[in-house]
Amino acid sequence: KERAILNFVAKNQETLSEYDYVFFDLSPNVGIVGMSVLLACTDLILINQYGNNDSLEMINNFLDEYQAESNLLGLGMPNVAILTNFYTNKKNSANNMYNEFEQYFTHLKPYILNNKLHESITIRNTNLYKVSVADYTRETKCNQNAMKQMQAIIDELKEREVL
């Protein structure tokens, strides 16, 4: 069962090679199908919610479980990047605790992208209207900061060879 998607990918290399990227957007609760999808991936971009201690802990636990499953099946570890979203410079107790909590996960630091997705109305609206950041900023002629952030994130992912 764990190899269902992996086998699909292996059998469909010709079709899949027509694409630059294939993205799978999975829920945080990874079951057997989700793990099968993840084991077929060559790169993982994990989303870390700034100010949420559980987010880092879940990523840490997930990577431990992924490594164990990968080893069991004789697969290697993919390239991993952790994108921090909802980032804000605001000082509050949740963010202060998160910054302290982050220090306990020093082994995750190499995976955490330097560029972060800042909390913004533009980003929230792109999700609400189901459009890309590029389309939203172009159509509404709003502040271009969100698009600049997305481009910086994409550039860093390419630099790290995750994209």
Secondary structure, DSSP 4 states (H G I P E B T S, - for coil): -TTHHHHHHHHTHHHHTT-S-------SS--HHHHHHHHT-SEEEEEEETT-HHHHHHHHHHHHHHHHHHHHTT-PPPEEEEEEEEE-----HHHHHHHHHHTT-GGGGGGB-SS-EE--HHHHHHHHHT--HHHHHHHH---SHHHHHHHHHHHHHHHTT--
